């Protein structure tokens, strides 16, 4: 009689059981979270507070002048001779509302009169307690002005050594509604910008500026990295020169471009005229469109926009150059040696070896440069001020908020920028972005 014994072995594909944390480990984890909580709160506050404040302002009917709430202002004046004992003189308090629209409630004026002055007649809104004067007004409307007057006499001691009541400045207080903190909301800011044809033209200019500026910076960076990938004499010096556009102050390089491309005294225009390319100077930053005839077809080339795009690509290609060069130098040389043995040309090596290895870093650089270029303000503002068809959404934020003094509309445009970039980032990560394998 034989007995068979069967042994069961655990499946090789079964996932390992997750070990549970012990009581000590759980306490340490909770302690770590409590210790990191202040840092998380500070970071969230720094990041989220400006964003939430921008959303808040975008739904408020707020102008630039509304940032300062209505404030009561008072000036004190003396009418008559107070240095004559027994002679009646007048003390006037002239009050006004600093705002032309907002009202001030519960206005209270307090002042202290010098010793030796006796009030003989008082305004109905005021009361005197010893040398202390208190006046109360229920409300000061926007742009309203009020005058309160007291009549008084001075005794002999005061007349012999008079002290001006204006030496003790009156205090004026009141409560007013701040438009930034009240419950008044509106969607007129968004309706105004989206109903405007100008907004959509500015949006298309922003997209063109961002896309072509980003692609230009990547392409120039890719060419520069390809040139400097192989060692040669003087490569370190050329690397340093390639970094100049990125590390130089933007005000300096923008001023240099404006001088070089000046239509009257610019070096570049002088070269074009000497080469008989053009008869007169070309206003690169001031001419919206340049007519170009191609096979009898006239095309309006956006000259100013193309010039600022060229500046964008030139200024920021060094960042792409550094990242692409670092990635290219990490590619194994064995792959290129094998391709050479197989007879691949340099172009084929780049297309089939270098480019697939660079897709990950190019994808990341495109995302970052797209976001940064979309938010770029200083370059265009310094070069053209947004004129000649180069006005982008960021310049529009400045124009709405400060040039037109409409902070609500400016904040609404900023919210639109945030939403557009958020949609782009979600779409990009879902369908386009590629990580290195």
Backbone torsions as a table, in degrees:
resi	resn	phi	psi	omega
1	UNK	NA	125.7	-178.9
2	UNK	-109.1	145.2	179.8
3	UNK	-116.6	126.8	179.7
4	UNK	-97.5	134.2	178.0
5	UNK	-111.9	126.0	177.5
6	UNK	-108.8	133.2	178.5
7	UNK	-112.9	137.0	178.4
8	UNK	-102.4	126.5	177.9
9	UNK	-107.0	142.0	179.1
10	UNK	-63.3	144.3	-179.8
11	UNK	-63.5	136.7	-178.8
12	UNK	-71.2	-20.3	-177.6
13	UNK	-94.8	-2.8	-178.2
14	UNK	-69.5	131.7	-179.2
15	UNK	-68.9	145.6	179.1
16	UNK	-66.2	144.3	178.7
17	UNK	-70.1	138.5	-179.3
18	UNK	-78.2	124.0	-178.9
19	UNK	-74.3	140.1	-179.9
20	UNK	-86.8	147.4	178.2
21	UNK	-74.3	140.9	176.8
22	UNK	-78.7	173.5	-178.8
23	UNK	-59.5	-40.7	179.8
24	UNK	-65.5	-42.5	179.8
25	UNK	-65.5	-37.7	178.5
26	UNK	-66.4	-40.5	177.7
27	UNK	-63.5	-40.3	178.6
28	UNK	-66.0	-37.1	178.2
29	UNK	-65.6	-42.7	178.5
30	UNK	-64.3	-40.5	178.6
31	UNK	-62.9	-40.3	178.5
32	UNK	-63.3	-40.2	178.5
33	UNK	-64.6	-42.3	178.9
34	UNK	-64.4	-36.2	179.6
35	UNK	-71.1	-31.9	-179.8
36	UNK	-87.1	-12.5	-176.9
37	UNK	-57.0	-45.8	178.8
38	UNK	-59.2	-38.0	178.5
39	UNK	-65.1	-43.8	178.6
40	UNK	-60.8	-42.3	-178.2
41	UNK	-65.5	-41.9	179.8
42	UNK	-64.4	-45.3	-179.7
43	UNK	-62.8	-45.0	178.8
44	UNK	-62.4	-39.0	178.4
45	UNK	-64.6	-43.9	-179.5
46	UNK	-65.3	-37.8	-176.9
47	UNK	-81.8	-45.2	-171.2
48	UNK	-84.9	-31.5	-174.4
49	UNK	-61.2	-48.7	177.5
50	UNK	-61.6	-36.3	179.8
51	UNK	-66.0	-46.4	178.9
52	UNK	-65.8	-37.4	177.5
53	UNK	-62.9	-37.8	178.3
54	UNK	-65.6	-41.5	176.4
55	UNK	-63.1	-40.2	-179.1
56	UNK	-62.8	-46.7	-178.4
57	UNK	-67.1	-30.1	-177.2
58	UNK	-66.3	-19.3	179.4
59	UNK	-110.3	21.9	177.6
60	UNK	-117.1	139.2	176.9
61	UNK	-80.8	68.0	-171.0
62	UNK	-110.2	132.7	173.3
63	UNK	-102.2	170.4	179.8
64	UNK	-63.1	-34.9	-179.9
65	UNK	-71.2	-17.4	-178.6
66	UNK	-79.0	-8.0	179.4
67	UNK	-65.2	-28.0	175.9
68	UNK	-99.1	112.8	-177.4
69	UNK	-66.9	160.1	178.3
70	UNK	-56.5	133.0	-177.2
71	UNK	-131.2	134.1	175.7
72	UNK	-77.0	137.0	-178.9
73	UNK	-123.1	138.7	-177.6
74	UNK	-132.6	144.3	171.4
75	UNK	-132.1	140.9	-176.0
76	UNK	-109.2	134.7	-179.8
77	UNK	-134.5	150.1	179.7
78	UNK	-113.6	129.9	177.3
79	UNK	-122.2	121.5	-179.9
80	UNK	112.1	179.7	-179.1
81	UNK	-98.1	114.9	178.2
82	UNK	-100.1	-1.9	179.3
83	UNK	-96.2	12.0	175.2
84	UNK	-113.4	119.2	-176.8
85	UNK	-61.5	130.6	178.5
86	UNK	82.0	-9.0	179.4
87	UNK	-79.4	131.0	-176.9
88	UNK	-81.4	135.3	175.1
89	UNK	-133.9	170.1	-174.8
90	UNK	-118.9	142.0	174.0
91	UNK	-114.0	117.8	-177.0
92	UNK	-110.1	136.5	173.8
93	UNK	-115.1	113.1	179.5
94	UNK	-103.5	115.7	-175.2
95	UNK	-113.3	147.6	176.7
96	UNK	-148.4	158.8	176.4
97	UNK	-93.0	126.6	-178.0
98	UNK	-68.1	-20.4	-179.6
99	UNK	-99.2	147.7	177.2
100	UNK	-90.4	-10.0	-176.4
101	UNK	-123.8	-44.6	-175.7
102	UNK	-78.8	143.6	179.7
103	UNK	-95.7	158.4	178.1
104	UNK	-122.4	128.1	-179.8
105	UNK	-105.9	160.2	174.8
106	UNK	52.3	55.4	-179.9
107	UNK	-80.2	126.4	-178.5
108	UNK	-128.3	126.0	176.9
109	UNK	-111.2	131.1	176.8
110	UNK	-128.3	141.3	-179.8
111	UNK	-152.7	156.1	178.5
112	UNK	-120.1	122.8	-179.7
113	UNK	-87.1	149.4	178.0
114	UNK	-65.8	156.0	176.8
115	UNK	-65.7	141.3	-179.3
116	UNK	100.7	-5.2	177.8
117	UNK	-104.6	130.0	179.6
118	UNK	-117.3	126.5	179.6
119	UNK	-78.6	126.4	179.8
120	UNK	-104.0	-26.9	179.0
121	UNK	-145.5	140.3	-172.1
122	UNK	-134.4	147.9	176.7
123	UNK	-67.1	144.8	-179.8
124	UNK	-58.0	-25.4	-179.3
125	UNK	-83.0	-2.1	-174.1
126	UNK	-117.6	161.7	174.1
127	UNK	-144.0	151.3	-176.7
128	UNK	-120.8	130.7	175.1
129	UNK	-126.2	96.2	-175.0
130	UNK	69.9	-117.5	177.7
131	UNK	-101.9	2.9	-178.1
132	UNK	-95.2	130.9	179.4
133	UNK	-112.6	132.3	178.1
134	UNK	-131.2	126.1	178.9
135	UNK	-124.9	139.1	-177.4
136	UNK	-127.8	133.0	173.5
137	UNK	-124.3	138.8	-178.4
138	UNK	-69.7	-37.0	-171.1
139	UNK	-161.4	139.3	170.2
140	UNK	-116.4	111.5	179.7
141	UNK	-70.5	166.6	179.1
142	UNK	-60.2	126.0	-178.9
143	UNK	76.3	4.6	-177.2
144	UNK	-76.1	149.0	176.4
145	UNK	-129.3	136.0	179.4
146	UNK	-129.3	149.8	177.3
147	UNK	-129.5	126.4	175.3
148	UNK	-113.6	139.3	-175.0
149	UNK	-133.7	135.0	174.9
150	UNK	-117.6	143.0	172.9
151	UNK	-108.2	137.2	-174.7
152	UNK	-148.5	163.9	174.3
153	UNK	-129.4	158.5	-179.6
154	UNK	-114.4	144.9	177.1
155	UNK	-83.8	-179.9	-175.3
156	UNK	-66.4	-40.1	179.8
157	UNK	-61.7	-43.1	179.7
158	UNK	-67.3	-41.0	-179.2
159	UNK	-63.1	-32.8	179.2
160	UNK	-70.7	-31.3	-179.5
161	UNK	-139.4	73.8	-172.8
162	UNK	-69.3	144.1	174.7
163	UNK	-124.5	126.0	-176.9
164	UNK	-68.5	131.8	174.4
165	UNK	-59.6	-20.0	-179.8
166	UNK	-72.6	-12.1	177.7
167	UNK	-65.4	-27.1	174.5
168	UNK	-102.2	105.4	-173.9
169	UNK	-69.6	135.3	177.7
170	UNK	-71.5	153.3	179.0
171	UNK	-111.6	131.9	-178.2
172	UNK	-126.2	123.3	-179.2
173	UNK	-125.6	161.7	178.1
174	UNK	-177.1	167.1	179.6
175	UNK	-115.2	135.2	179.7
176	UNK	-137.5	158.8	-179.2
177	UNK	-86.6	130.1	176.6
178	UNK	-94.8	123.5	-175.3
179	UNK	-65.5	-21.9	178.9
180	UNK	-77.2	-19.0	-176.1
181	UNK	-117.8	0.0	-179.8
182	UNK	-83.4	-175.3	-176.1
183	UNK	-98.9	21.2	-179.8
184	UNK	-92.3	118.6	-179.2
185	UNK	-127.0	156.7	-179.6
186	UNK	-155.6	152.9	173.4
187	UNK	-107.3	11.5	-179.2
188	UNK	-62.7	-30.5	179.8
189	UNK	-62.2	-45.4	178.7
190	UNK	-70.1	-39.6	178.7
191	UNK	-61.9	-38.4	-178.0
192	UNK	-66.8	-43.1	-176.1
193	UNK	-77.2	-34.8	-178.2
194	UNK	-79.7	-24.8	176.5
195	UNK	-80.4	-10.6	-177.6
196	UNK	-86.2	131.4	176.2
197	UNK	-65.4	-28.0	-179.4
198	UNK	-62.4	-35.9	-178.7
199	UNK	-61.3	-43.0	-176.6
200	UNK	-71.4	-34.7	175.1
201	UNK	-66.9	-39.3	176.9
202	UNK	-65.3	-36.8	178.6
203	UNK	-62.9	-44.4	179.3
204	UNK	-66.0	-38.0	175.2
205	UNK	-61.9	-41.5	179.0
206	UNK	-62.9	-43.6	-179.9
207	UNK	-64.4	-45.3	179.3
208	UNK	-62.6	-45.4	179.1
209	UNK	-60.5	-41.9	-177.0
210	UNK	-71.1	-48.1	-176.2
211	UNK	-65.2	-51.5	-176.5
212	UNK	-72.3	-33.9	175.4
213	UNK	-65.5	-40.5	178.7
214	UNK	-67.5	-47.9	179.5
215	UNK	-63.2	-38.6	178.3
216	UNK	-62.7	-42.3	178.6
217	UNK	-64.7	-38.3	179.8
218	UNK	-69.3	-42.7	-178.7
219	UNK	-66.3	-45.7	177.0
220	UNK	-61.8	-41.1	177.2
221	UNK	-63.7	-36.9	178.8
222	UNK	-67.3	-43.6	177.2
223	UNK	-63.0	-43.9	-179.8
224	UNK	-63.3	-41.3	178.5
225	UNK	-65.3	-37.8	179.3
226	UNK	-66.2	-37.1	179.8
227	UNK	-68.3	-41.2	-174.4
228	UNK	-95.1	10.7	-179.7
229	UNK	-73.7	-32.8	179.3
230	UNK	-94.4	140.5	-179.3
231	UNK	-71.3	140.0	174.0
232	UNK	-156.0	166.4	-176.2
233	UNK	-68.1	128.3	-179.9
234	UNK	87.2	10.4	-177.7
235	UNK	-63.9	-38.0	-179.2
236	UNK	-62.8	-38.2	179.3
237	UNK	-66.5	-42.4	-179.5
238	UNK	-66.4	-36.9	175.8
239	UNK	-59.1	-44.1	178.6
240	UNK	-63.3	-39.5	178.4
241	UNK	-66.0	-36.8	179.3
242	UNK	-65.0	-25.3	-179.4
243	UNK	-83.0	-10.9	-175.4
244	UNK	-57.4	-46.6	-178.0
245	UNK	-58.3	-32.8	-175.3
246	UNK	-81.7	-35.8	-175.3
247	UNK	-90.1	-16.9	-179.8
248	UNK	-71.9	147.9	177.4
249	UNK	-60.8	139.3	-175.8
250	UNK	-63.4	-34.6	179.9
251	UNK	-65.2	-33.8	-179.1
252	UNK	-72.2	-47.8	-177.6
253	UNK	-70.8	-35.2	177.7
254	UNK	-64.5	-43.0	178.1
255	UNK	-63.6	-37.3	179.0
256	UNK	-64.1	-44.3	178.8
257	UNK	-64.1	-40.6	179.7
258	UNK	-62.1	-40.4	179.3
259	UNK	-69.4	-43.7	-178.6
260	UNK	-64.3	-35.8	-176.1
261	UNK	-100.5	16.2	178.5
262	UNK	-61.3	133.9	-175.5
263	UNK	-70.0	-15.6	-176.7
264	UNK	-106.8	-45.7	-175.2
265	UNK	-121.2	10.5	-176.8
266	UNK	-72.2	144.0	-179.5
267	UNK	-64.5	-41.5	-176.4
268	UNK	-65.6	-40.5	177.3
269	UNK	-66.7	-35.6	177.2
270	UNK	-63.1	-39.5	178.4
271	UNK	-65.7	-42.5	179.9
272	UNK	-62.8	-38.2	179.4
273	UNK	-71.4	-37.8	177.5
274	UNK	-64.8	-31.8	179.8
275	UNK	-87.1	3.6	179.2
276	UNK	61.2	27.5	174.7
277	UNK	-76.5	-35.2	179.4
278	UNK	-142.8	150.7	-179.8
279	UNK	-84.8	-32.6	-178.5
280	UNK	-126.9	164.0	179.6
281	UNK	-65.0	143.0	179.5
282	UNK	-98.1	128.3	179.4
283	UNK	-87.1	85.6	-172.9
284	UNK	-63.6	-36.4	-177.2
285	UNK	-97.0	-6.1	-177.1
286	UNK	-118.2	-7.0	-178.6
287	UNK	-101.7	119.3	-176.3
288	UNK	-65.2	-47.8	-175.7
289	UNK	-137.9	147.1	178.2
290	UNK	-119.7	116.0	-179.8
291	UNK	-68.3	128.6	178.7
292	UNK	-126.7	126.3	179.7
293	UNK	-95.6	122.0	178.3
294	UNK	-127.7	108.9	179.8
295	UNK	53.6	43.1	178.4
296	UNK	81.9	-2.2	179.2
297	UNK	-104.5	126.0	-179.3
298	UNK	-92.0	125.1	179.8
299	UNK	-116.2	131.3	176.5
300	UNK	-86.1	100.2	-178.4
301	UNK	-83.3	124.5	-179.6
302	UNK	-71.5	88.8	-171.2
303	UNK	-66.5	-51.4	-177.1
304	UNK	-63.1	-42.7	179.1
305	UNK	-63.8	-42.6	178.4
306	UNK	-63.3	-34.7	-179.9
307	UNK	-68.4	-43.6	179.0
308	UNK	-70.1	-28.9	174.3
309	UNK	-66.7	-41.9	177.0
310	UNK	-61.9	-40.1	176.7
311	UNK	-62.7	-42.1	179.5
312	UNK	-61.4	-46.4	180.0
313	UNK	-64.3	-42.5	-179.4
314	UNK	-66.2	-40.7	-174.5
315	UNK	-71.9	-32.6	-170.7
316	UNK	-113.3	6.4	175.7
317	UNK	-67.8	-27.3	179.5
318	UNK	-59.5	-33.3	178.0
319	UNK	-63.8	-45.3	177.0
320	UNK	-65.0	-38.2	179.6
321	UNK	-59.3	-43.5	-178.8
322	UNK	-64.8	-46.3	-178.6
323	UNK	-67.8	-42.0	-178.9
324	UNK	-67.4	-40.9	179.3
325	UNK	-63.4	-41.5	178.4
326	UNK	-62.4	-38.8	179.2
327	UNK	-71.2	-38.5	-179.8
328	UNK	-64.9	-37.5	-178.7
329	UNK	-73.9	-12.0	176.6
330	UNK	-89.9	-6.7	178.0
331	UNK	-75.7	134.6	-177.1
332	UNK	-63.9	135.0	178.9
333	UNK	-70.7	-18.3	179.5
334	UNK	-61.9	-32.6	-179.6
335	UNK	-65.6	-41.1	179.1
336	UNK	-70.9	-36.8	178.2
337	UNK	-64.4	-40.5	177.8
338	UNK	-66.4	-37.1	178.8
339	UNK	-66.8	-37.0	177.7
340	UNK	-65.7	-38.8	177.9
341	UNK	-62.1	-37.1	179.7
342	UNK	-79.0	-1.8	175.9
343	UNK	87.5	20.0	-179.8
344	UNK	-74.3	137.7	177.5
345	UNK	-77.3	164.8	177.9
346	UNK	-57.3	-37.2	178.3
347	UNK	-66.6	-39.8	177.8
348	UNK	-66.9	-37.7	177.1
349	UNK	-63.1	-41.1	179.1
350	UNK	-66.3	-42.9	-174.1
351	UNK	-71.9	-37.3	-173.0
352	UNK	-100.9	-14.7	-178.8
353	UNK	-117.6	-57.6	-174.1
354	UNK	-67.7	-51.4	-174.0
355	UNK	-60.9	-45.4	176.6
356	UNK	-60.5	-33.7	178.8
357	UNK	-73.2	-21.6	-177.1
358	UNK	-95.1	-4.7	-175.4
359	UNK	-60.5	-37.4	-179.0
360	UNK	-63.4	-49.8	-178.6
361	UNK	-71.0	-33.9	176.3
362	UNK	-65.1	-37.9	178.2
363	UNK	-64.3	-44.3	179.0
364	UNK	-65.9	-43.7	179.4
365	UNK	-63.1	-38.3	179.2
366	UNK	-63.3	-42.8	179.3
367	UNK	-61.9	-49.0	-178.0
368	UNK	-65.1	-46.4	-178.0
369	UNK	-67.8	-33.2	177.5
370	UNK	-62.8	-47.1	-179.1
371	UNK	-64.9	-45.3	-178.6
372	UNK	-65.9	-40.4	-179.9
373	UNK	-70.1	-37.9	177.7
374	UNK	-60.4	-34.5	179.9
375	UNK	-91.0	3.2	-174.5
376	UNK	-70.8	132.4	-179.7
377	UNK	-124.2	-46.3	-168.8
378	UNK	-65.4	-36.4	-177.0
379	UNK	-61.9	-53.6	-177.9
380	UNK	-67.1	-39.1	-178.1
381	UNK	-64.1	-37.7	179.4
382	UNK	-74.7	-33.4	-176.0
383	UNK	-81.3	-47.9	-173.7
384	UNK	-128.1	-15.3	-174.5
385	UNK	70.3	14.6	-178.1
386	UNK	86.1	7.1	-179.0
387	UNK	-87.0	172.8	174.7
388	UNK	58.6	38.4	176.0
389	UNK	76.1	24.5	179.4
390	UNK	-115.3	15.0	-177.9
391	UNK	-75.9	120.4	178.6
392	UNK	-104.9	176.4	-177.2
393	UNK	-64.4	-35.8	179.8
394	UNK	-67.8	-38.0	174.7
395	UNK	-66.4	-34.8	178.3
396	UNK	-65.4	-35.3	175.5
397	UNK	-59.4	-45.9	178.5
398	UNK	-63.9	-44.5	-178.0
399	UNK	-63.6	-44.5	-179.0
400	UNK	-67.2	-44.3	-173.0
401	UNK	-77.3	-35.6	-171.7
402	UNK	-117.3	-42.3	178.6
403	UNK	-70.4	-41.5	178.1
404	UNK	-96.4	-2.2	177.3
405	UNK	60.0	27.4	178.9
406	UNK	-110.4	88.4	-176.7
407	UNK	-66.1	-35.2	179.8
408	UNK	-62.1	-44.5	178.5
409	UNK	-66.6	-39.4	176.8
410	UNK	-62.5	-41.5	177.4
411	UNK	-66.3	-34.9	177.5
412	UNK	-63.9	-40.7	176.3
413	UNK	-64.5	-38.9	178.1
414	UNK	-64.5	-37.9	176.0
415	UNK	-64.4	-40.7	177.2
416	UNK	-61.5	-39.3	176.5
417	UNK	-61.8	-44.8	-180.0
418	UNK	-61.1	-44.6	-178.4
419	UNK	-65.8	-41.9	178.7
420	UNK	-61.8	-44.1	179.3
421	UNK	-67.9	-35.4	177.8
422	UNK	-65.1	-44.4	177.5
423	UNK	-62.7	-42.8	178.9
424	UNK	-61.7	-44.3	-178.2
425	UNK	-63.8	-42.7	178.7
426	UNK	-62.5	-47.3	179.5
427	UNK	-62.4	-41.0	-176.8
428	UNK	-65.9	-45.0	-179.9
429	UNK	-68.2	-28.1	-176.7
430	UNK	-82.0	-36.9	-171.2
431	UNK	-119.3	-21.4	-170.5
432	UNK	-114.5	-46.4	-169.4
433	UNK	-58.1	138.2	-178.4
434	UNK	-131.4	126.5	177.6
435	UNK	-91.4	155.0	173.8
436	UNK	-65.0	136.2	179.5
437	UNK	-85.1	NA	NA
